[in-house]
Amino acid sequence: MTSHQNTQTMKPATAAKKLGVYLEATPAEFQEGVVSRGELNALQADPPEWLRELRRNGPHPRPVVAAKLGVSISGLARGGITEALTTEQIEALKKDLPEWLQKERATQAEVRKETVRIKEKNAERDDQSRS
């Protein structure tokens, strides 16, 4: 009996998401093909110039933009940011620090504090239940 191993592939959108890049900014051959797990691993281990350039200068997908600005994806939408941004545009927003960005950063900080508080409370409760 021989084992036949299928190559696991993914759509370009999935691969772009895993690579943290904006699909529409990738080369046409990347957008039009399928990406195997091995190809994805190779792109991550030794990124070609186009991938390094996208990661460095963008345009970046919204999850990356949100992380760079220190806000949630929902916060981006509330701030009117619905498209991919370049690193230059992100830096300009950080410098200008519009009111919506200040508010969303404060909201995100509160969410993080609350998450830590809940985690600590649950850990304390688990410790008490073991005693």
Disulfide bonds with the S-S distance in Angstrom:
none
